[in-house]
Structures are given as structure tokens and as C-alpha cells.
Amino acid sequence: MRADTPQIVVIGAGPAGLMAAERLAASGLTVAVHERMPSVARKFLMAGRGGLNLTHSERAEAFLNRYGEARASVAPWLEAFSPADLVAWAEGMGQSTFVGTSGRVFPRALKASPLLRAWLARLSDLGVTIHTRSTWRGWQGGALVFDTPEGEKRERPEATLLALGGASWPRLGSDGAWTPWLETAGVALSPFRPANVGADIAWSPMLRERFAGAPLKGIALRHGQATVRGEAVIADYGLEGGAIYALSAAIREATAREGRAVLTLDLKPDTPLDRLAARLAAQPVKASLSNRLRKAAALTPAAAALLREAGPLPDAPEALAARIKGLVLTATGVQGLERAISSAGGVAWEAVDDRLMLKARPGVFVAGEMLDWEAPTGGYLLQASFASGVAAAAGLRDWLAGAVDTTAATVQG
């Protein structure tokens, strides 16, 4: 390392940390990444098992609204690194992308490993060093302390960027174990809460035993004023899957506040009520109710069983159609952090400045799920994670330039 080149330590080798490392190294800084797991980006690779939904193609205003209360805080990240920028970045490493019918953006390889391999090669070319099995244990005497296979190691970088993740999927590396060290440093934290998580619904024993694991495709789910189109899966504890995850923040808050959240499920959102009633009425009188539901409404056995959770099925076509399009379900809670895809909570917004630097610890920056924001699946999580790494790296460079300028001025004075 040249004497005039500052050393930067990035802790956490997920999308936010690796993106920050890339940006910092590309600007000429010497960067070392520390990761406590035996390999990098484990959660990123897990996301790739579902096709690696990188981002979404919807308009900017709608995109930003996906971040709820954190919308204003996340907006500058997406200005610095937009969905178009993320697509260009992936394609710049030879990973072409496509937009699916739902507007979601995927790499054509439909998995994370080719992109990660190309990314690690780029980081290596930029001179980034990555230390795995290196667990951060906080600060001692101003130095970063790491437990490594070779024993305890300490580093005193010019600046540090933390990208340690939230508290979901602990077996992949995000366990929130970093919170005591930030609390000791005087950093304000918000309690972790599960996000993108299934809802608890008290099914009948028959539904649990016969249909746990059954998919519900092409549905619409409503809670309050929000309606989500997509898919869900009947779980033994309730509902999980994309449609429920998109509403999970509101369900979590409603059940915490009121003890329940009322959901309305439309099993045939593309079929108007009157048309569905007419189809049901046109079925032979002697046909069984199950056959009528299958032939007139194309309902699966699982969907038909779900209708019976609200009581005996009505015979009148209009009433039966109304239940198909407006099945009321009551959620009593959500699953815990160990079952959540992501988490809310973490470093509070008031604890960082506009550059994402900790106010209580100058020279230490934060990116990714460590910060108190949440977003539904569908590309919004990954997009903001990448973009936060870009934003934090830019903030670090600005701060470092100011620190260097201040030192130079002092020397000259």
C-alpha cells in the first residue's frame, strides 16, 4: 500500500458491502473487506435460487413508494444508483438481463452465481482484498477488533464502512450481533422486526393437514387501502409468499396494535363478480359443489377448501361468487425474525448524517439492511441494498477528502 493511499475497511460482504468496496477501490482507495462467514454474499446466492430478482422496471414514483416511511431517506440512494444503473452494472460484467411479465428484472442466467463470480473477479482486479472467517468484535482503543482463524487481529483504517446486514436469516450471516458495539458507541438503534414474512392465520385442522404447502396463484390480497396481485402459499401457520410479504409490514403493525389484521382474498381477480356468478349459475343443478367450483371458477382443491374456512358454502351463485372474490381472513400476527426474508429496525435514521456516517462515530459509515428501512420483495430489497452501498461509498469519499483537506490546511498553517 502506498503511504499516500488511505486504507478503508468494509465489514460485511453482501451486496451493500461489496458494492461499496467496488466504488471505493475504483476511486483509487485501498480496500479490505472482512466477512465472518466462510464465503461471501450467502444471502445474495440464496436469493438467486428464486431467479435473482435484481430490481423492478416500474416508474420511479411507484418504485419509491415501496419504501414506505423510509421513502425520503432512500430516494437519494436511487438517484445515485437507479434501477437502470443496476441493469447497466450487471450487463457490464457480461450478465444480460430481461424484464419479466410482472415488470421484475432478472439476469438471463436466472441465478446469482455467474454474476457473483464476475463481480469478485472485478473486485480482485481493483485490488480489493477479502478476508473470510473474520468476525468483527467492535472497537478497542480506537482499533477494529476481529476474531480470525489465526487469532485476534486489529486494524486502524482511515475510515470504516459497516454493511453487516439486519437480523433475518442468521444462518446466512445476518444475526444482528453487532448491535451491542454500536449501542456502546452511543448509536441510536431501532428494535429489529420481521419483514417480508408470513402471516399467522388459525386454519382448521383439515386445511393444515391436507393443504399446507399448496400454492394460490393469480390472486389479489387486500389489507386496508392496499391491494396486491400475485401468489401465496398456504402454510401450516397461515399464509406466506410474495402477495402476503408485500403487505407484511402493515399486517405486522396492525396485529401489534390491535391484535389482528383483516385481509380480503380475491381468488379470481380477473373475473368480474357478475360474470363469475353467471358461470356458477350455468352449471348443472345436479353437479356437486366441488365440480361447480372447478368447472365454473377453475378453483384448485386447496382454494375450494379455503372457501370453507369461512363456514358452509352458500348454494346461491351470487353469494358463492361473492365469497370467491371476497374471502375474509383474520391474521393474528406474523412469523418471527428466524422465518423472515428481511428485517426492519437497526441503525436509526437520526444516528446518521446525509452521508450515512454515524454521528457518534465520525469516519464510520453504514449501508444496507443495518439501517432502519424495509421494502417488499420484487427487486426493491436488492436495489436499495446496492444503492445504499454506492451512497455510503460516496459519503465516505467526501468525508475523507474533507479530512485530508483539513489536515493539509493545519500543516500549512
For each residue, the residues with C-beta under 8 A, 3 or more apart:
1: 5 7 30
2: 5 30
3:
4:
5: 1 2 28 29 30
6: 29 30 157 158 159 400 404
7: 1 29 30 31 32 155 157 158
8: 24 29 30 31 32 157 158 159 160 161 396
9: 31 32 33 34 144 155 157 159 160 161
10: 13 17 18 20 21 24 31 32 33 34 160 161 163
11: 17 33 34 136 144 160 161 162 163 164
12: 16 17 33 34 35 162 163 164 165 368 370
13: 10 17 18 33 34 35 37 40 41 130 132 163
14: 17 18 40 41 43 44 163 165 173 174 368 385
15: 18 19 41 44 368 382 385 386 389
16: 12 19 20 163 367 368 369 385 386 388 389 392
17: 10 11 12 13 14 20 21 33 35 161 163 367 368 389
18: 10 13 14 15 21 22 33 40 41 119 123 389
19: 15 16 22 23 81 367 385 386 389 390 393
20: 10 16 17 23 24 161 163 365 367 389 390 392 393 396
21: 10 17 18 24 25 31 33 123 128 161 393
22: 18 19 25 26 119 122 123 126 128
23: 19 20 26 27 389 390 393 394
24: 8 10 20 21 27 29 31 161 393 396 397
25: 21 22 28 29 30 31 123 126 127 128
26: 22 23 126
27: 23 24 393 397
28: 5 25
29: 5 6 7 8 24 25 397 400
30: 1 2 5 6 7 8 25 127
31: 7 8 9 10 21 24 25 126 127 128 129
32: 7 8 9 10 128 129 130 131 155 157
33: 9 10 11 12 13 17 18 21 40 123 128 129 130 131
34: 9 10 11 12 13 131 134 136 146
35: 12 13 17 39 40 130 131 132 133 134 173
36: 132 133 134 135 136 173
37: 13 40 42 132 133 172 173
38: 132 133
39: 35 42 132
40: 13 14 18 33 35 37 116 120 130 132
41: 13 14 15 18 44 45 112 116
42: 37 39 45 46 172 173
43: 14 46 47 165 169 172 173 174
44: 14 15 41 47 48 112 116 382
45: 41 42 48 49 112 113 116
46: 42 43 49 169 172
47: 43 44 50 52 53 112 382
48: 44 45 51 52 111 112 113 115
49: 45 46 111
50: 47 53
51: 48 106 110 111
52: 47 48 106 107 109 110 111 112 115
53: 47 50 56 104 105 106 377 378 379 382
54: 86 87 90 97 105 106 107 379 382 383
55: 83 86 87 104 105 379 380 382 383
56: 53 63 83 103 104 105 378 379 380 383
57: 83 99 103 104 105
58: 62 63 103
59: 62 63
60: 63 64 78 82
61: 64 65
62: 58 59 65 66
63: 56 58 59 60 66 78 83 380 383
64: 60 61 67 71 74 75 78
65: 61 62 68 71
66: 62 63 375 376 378 380
67: 64 70 71 73 74 373 374 375 380 384
68: 65 71 249 374 375
69:
70: 67 73 74 349 372 373 374
71: 64 65 67 68 74 75
72: 75
73: 67 70 76 349 371 373
74: 64 67 70 71 77 78 373 375 384 387 388
75: 64 71 72 78 79
76: 73 79 80 354 391
77: 74 80 81 384 387 388 390 391
78: 60 63 64 74 75 81 82 83 383 384 387
79: 75 76 82
80: 76 77 387 390 391 394
81: 19 77 78 85 86 386 387 390 391
82: 60 78 79 85 86 387
83: 55 56 57 63 78 86 87 105 379 383
84: 87 88
85: 81 82 88 89
86: 54 55 81 82 83 89 90 105 383 386 387
87: 54 55 83 84 90 91 97 105
88: 84 85 91 92
89: 85 86 92 93 386
90: 54 86 87 93 95 97 107 115
91: 87 88 94 95 96 97
92: 88 89
93: 89 90 115 118 119 122
94: 91 118
95: 90 91 107 108 109 114 115 118
96: 91 107 108
97: 54 87 90 91 105 106 107 108
98: 105 106 108
99: 57 103 104 105
100: 103 104 105 106
101:
102: 230 378
103: 56 57 58 99 100
104: 53 55 56 57 99 100 378 379
105: 53 54 55 56 57 83 86 87 97 98 99 100 379
106: 51 52 53 54 97 98 100 110
107: 52 54 90 95 96 97 110 111 114 115
108: 95 96 97 98
109: 52 95 114 115
110: 51 52 106 107
111: 48 49 51 52 107 114
112: 41 44 45 47 48 52 115 116
113: 45 48 116 117
114: 95 107 109 111 117 118
115: 48 52 90 93 95 107 109 112 118 119
116: 40 41 44 45 112 113 119 120
117: 113 114 120 121
118: 93 94 95 114 115 121 122
119: 18 22 93 115 116 122 123
120: 40 116 117 123 124 130
121: 117 118 124 125
122: 22 93 118 119 125 126
123: 18 21 22 25 33 119 120 126 128 130
124: 120 121 127 128
125: 121 122
126: 22 25 26 31 122 123
127: 25 30 31 124
128: 21 22 25 31 32 33 123 124
129: 31 32 33
130: 13 32 33 35 40 120 123
131: 32 33 34 35 134 146 148
132: 13 35 36 37 38 39 40
133: 35 36 37 38 148 149
134: 34 35 36 131 146 147 148 153
135: 36 146 147 148
136: 11 34 36 144 145 146 164 178 181
137: 145 146 147 181
138: 144 145 178 180 181 184
139: 142 143 144 145 181 185
140: 143 145 154
141:
142: 139 156
143: 139 140 154 155 156
144: 9 11 136 138 139 154 155 156 157 160
145: 136 137 138 139 140 152 153 154
146: 34 131 134 135 136 137 152 153 154 155
147: 134 135 137 151 152
148: 131 133 134 135 151 152 153
149: 133
150: 153
151: 147 148
152: 145 146 147 148
153: 134 145 146 148 150
154: 140 143 144 145 146
155: 7 9 32 143 144 146
156: 142 143 144
157: 6 7 8 9 32 144 160
158: 6 7 8 363 400 403
159: 6 8 9 363 364 365 396 399 400
160: 8 9 10 11 144 157 363 364 365
161: 8 9 10 11 17 20 21 24 364 365 366 367 392 393 396
162: 11 12 178 364 365 366 367 370
163: 10 11 12 13 14 16 17 20 366 367 368 370 389 392
164: 11 12 136 174 178 368 370
165: 12 14 43 173 174 368 369 370
166: 174 176 192 342 343 344 345 346 369 370
167: 170 174 175 176 192 337 343 345 346
168: 174 194 195 337 338 340 341 342 343
169: 43 46 172 173 174 340 341
170: 167 173 174 175 176 338
171:
172: 37 42 43 46 169
173: 14 35 36 37 42 43 165 169 170
174: 14 43 164 165 166 167 168 169 170 343 369
175: 167 170
176: 166 167 170 179 192 343 346
177: 180
178: 136 138 162 164 181 182 370
179: 176 182 183 189
180: 138 177 183 184
181: 136 137 138 139 178 184 185
182: 178 179 185 187 189 347 358
183: 179 180 186 187 189
184: 138 180 181
185: 139 181 182 358 360 361
186: 183 360 361
187: 182 183 347 348 351 358 360 361
188: 347 348 350 351
189: 179 182 183 345 346 347 348 351
190: 344 345 346 347 348 372
191: 345
192: 166 167 176 337 343 344 345 346
193: 252 337 343 344 345
194: 168 197 248 252 334 335 336 337 339 340 343 344
195: 168 248 249 252 340 341 342 343 344 374
196: 245 248 340 341 342 374 376 377 381
197: 194 240 245 248 252 334 335 336 339 340 341
198: 235 237 238 239 240 241 244 245 248 334 335 339
199: 238 239 240 244 247 248 251 261 263 331 333 334 335
200: 237 238 255 331 332 333 334 335
201: 237 238 239 329 330 331 332
202: 238 330 332
203: 207 208 234 236 238 309
204: 207 208 309
205: 208 209
206: 209 210 305
207: 203 204 210 211 212 234 305 306 309
208: 203 204 205 211 212 236
209: 205 206 212
210: 206 207 305
211: 207 208 214 234 301 302 305 306
212: 207 208 209 234 235 236
213: 233 234 235
214: 211 233 234 300 301 302
215: 231 232 233 234 241 302
216: 219 231 232 233 234 241 265 267 300 302 303 306
217: 231
218: 229 231 268 269 270
219: 216 229 230 231 232 243 265 266 267 269
220: 227 228 229 243 265 266 269
221: 227 228 230 232 243 244 247 263 264 265 266
222: 226 227 228 263 264 265 266
223: 226 247 250 251 254 261 262 263 264
224: 250 254
225:
226: 222 223 247 250
227: 220 221 222
228: 220 221 222 243 246 247
229: 218 219 220 243 269
230: 102 219 221 241 242 243 246
231: 215 216 217 218 219 241 242 243
232: 215 216 219 221 239 240 241 242 243 244
233: 213 214 215 216 239 240 241
234: 203 207 211 212 213 214 215 216 239 302 306
235: 198 212 213 238 239 240
236: 203 208 212
237: 198 200 201 335
238: 198 199 200 201 202 203 235 331
239: 198 199 201 232 233 234 235 244 329 331
240: 197 198 199 232 233 235 244 245 335
241: 198 215 216 230 231 232 233 244 245
242: 230 231 232 245 246 376 377 378
243: 219 220 221 228 229 230 231 232 246 247
244: 198 199 221 232 239 240 241 247 248 251
245: 196 197 198 240 241 242 248 341 376 377
246: 228 230 242 243 376 377 378
247: 199 221 223 226 228 243 244 250 251 263
248: 194 195 196 197 198 199 244 245 251 252 334 376
249: 68 195 252 253 344 374
250: 223 224 226 247 253 254 261
251: 199 223 244 247 248 254 255 261 263 331 334
252: 193 194 195 197 248 249 255 256 333 334
253: 249 250 256 257
254: 223 224 250 251 257 258 260 261 331
255: 200 251 252 258 259 260 261 331 332 333 334
256: 252 253
257: 253 254
258: 254 255 261
259: 255 332
260: 254 255 330 331 332
261: 199 223 250 251 254 255 258 330 331
262: 223 328 329 330 331
263: 199 221 222 223 247 251 328 329 330 331
264: 221 222 223 326 327 328 329
265: 216 219 220 221 222 306 326 327 328 329
266: 219 220 221 222 269 324 325 326 327
267: 216 219 297 299 303 306 307 324 325 327
268: 218 271 276 297 298 299 324 325
269: 218 219 220 229 266 325
270: 218
271: 268 275 276 279 297 325
272: 275 276
273: 276 277 321 322 325
274: 277 278
275: 271 272 278 279
276: 268 271 272 273 279 280 296 297 321 324 325
277: 273 274 280 281 317 318 320 321
278: 274 275 281 282 317
279: 271 275 276 282 283 296 297
280: 276 277 283 292 296 297 317 320 321
281: 277 278 317
282: 278 279 296
283: 279 280 287 291 292 295 296
284: 287
285:
286:
287: 283 284 291 292 295
288: 291 292
289: 292 293 313 315
290: 293 294 301 304
291: 283 287 288 294 295
292: 280 283 287 288 289 295 296 297 320
293: 289 290 296 297 299 303 304 307 320 324
294: 290 291 297 298 299 304
295: 283 287 291 292 298
296: 276 279 280 282 283 292 293
297: 267 268 271 276 279 280 292 293 294 324
298: 268 294 295
299: 267 268 293 294 303 304 307 324
300: 214 216 303 304
301: 211 214 290 304 305
302: 211 214 215 216 234 305 306
303: 216 267 293 299 300 306 307
304: 290 293 294 299 300 301 307 308
305: 206 207 210 211 301 302 308 309
306: 207 211 216 234 265 267 302 303 309 327
307: 267 293 299 303 304 310 313 323 324 327
308: 304 305 311 312 313
309: 203 204 207 305 306 327 329
310: 307 323 327 328
311: 308
312: 308
313: 289 307 308 320 323
314: 319 320 323
315: 289 319 320
316: 319 320
317: 277 278 280 281 320 321
318: 277 321 322
319: 314 315 316 322 323
320: 277 280 292 293 313 314 315 316 317 323 324
321: 273 276 277 280 317 318 324 325
322: 273 318 319 325 326
323: 307 310 313 314 319 320 326 327
324: 266 267 268 276 293 297 299 307 320 321 327
325: 266 267 268 269 271 273 276 321 322
326: 264 265 266 322 323
327: 264 265 266 267 306 307 309 310 323 324
328: 262 263 264 265 310
329: 201 239 262 263 264 265 309
330: 201 202 260 261 262 263
331: 199 200 201 238 239 251 254 255 260 261 262 263 334
332: 200 201 202 255 259 260
333: 199 200 252 255
334: 194 197 198 199 200 248 251 252 255 331
335: 194 197 198 199 200 237 240 338 339 340
336: 194 197 339 340
337: 167 168 192 193 194 340 343
338: 168 170 335
339: 194 197 198 335 336
340: 168 169 194 195 196 197 335 336 337 343
341: 168 169 195 196 197 245 377 381
342: 166 168 195 196 369 374 375 381
343: 166 167 168 174 176 192 193 194 195 337 340 346 369 374
344: 166 190 192 193 194 195 249 372 373 374
345: 166 167 189 190 191 192 193 372
346: 166 167 176 189 190 192 343 369 370 371 372
347: 182 187 188 189 190 351 352 358 366 370 371 372
348: 187 188 189 190 351 372
349: 70 73 352 371 372
350: 188
351: 187 188 189 347 348 358 359 360
352: 347 349 355 356 357 358 359 366 371
353: 356 357 359 395
354: 76 395
355: 352 365 392 394 395 396 398 399
356: 352 353 365 366 367 371 388 391 392 395
357: 352 353 362 363 364 365 366 395 396 399
358: 182 185 187 347 351 352 361 362 364 365 366
359: 351 352 353 362
360: 185 186 187 351
361: 185 186 187 358 364
362: 357 358 359 399
363: 158 159 160 357 399 403
364: 159 160 161 162 357 358 361
365: 20 159 160 161 162 355 356 357 358 392 393 395 396 399
366: 161 162 163 347 352 356 357 358 370 371 392
367: 16 17 19 20 161 162 163 356 370 371 385 388 389 391 392 393
368: 12 14 15 16 17 163 164 165 371 385 388 389
369: 16 165 166 174 342 343 346 373 385
370: 12 162 163 164 165 166 178 346 347 366 367
371: 73 346 347 349 352 356 366 367 368 388
372: 70 190 344 345 346 347 348 349
373: 67 70 73 74 344 369 384
374: 67 68 70 195 196 249 342 343 344
375: 66 67 68 74 342 380 381 384
376: 66 196 242 245 246 248 380 381
377: 53 196 242 245 246 341 380 381
378: 53 56 66 102 104 242 246
379: 53 54 55 56 83 104 105 382 383
380: 55 56 63 66 67 375 376 377 383 384
381: 196 341 342 375 376 377 384 385
382: 15 44 47 53 54 55 379 385 386
383: 54 55 56 63 78 83 86 379 380 386 387
384: 67 74 77 78 373 375 380 381 387 388
385: 14 15 16 19 367 368 369 381 382 388 389
386: 15 16 19 81 86 89 382 383 389 390
387: 74 77 78 80 81 82 86 383 384 390 391
388: 16 74 77 356 367 368 371 384 385 391 392
389: 15 16 17 18 19 20 23 163 367 368 385 386 392 393
390: 19 20 23 77 80 81 386 387 393 394
391: 76 77 80 81 356 367 387 388 394 395
392: 16 20 161 163 355 356 365 366 367 388 389 395 396
393: 19 20 21 23 24 27 161 365 367 389 390 396 397
394: 23 80 355 390 391 397 398
395: 353 354 355 356 357 365 391 392 398 399
396: 8 20 24 159 161 355 357 365 392 393 399 400
397: 24 27 29 393 394 400 401
398: 355 394 395 401 402
399: 159 355 357 362 363 365 395 396 402 403
400: 6 29 158 159 396 397 403 404
401: 397 398 404 405
402: 398 399 405 406
403: 158 363 399 400 406 407
404: 6 400 401 407 408
405: 401 402 408 409
406: 402 403 409 410
407: 403 404 410 411
408: 404 405 411 412
409: 405 406 412 413
410: 406 407 413
411: 407 408
412: 408 409
413: 409 410
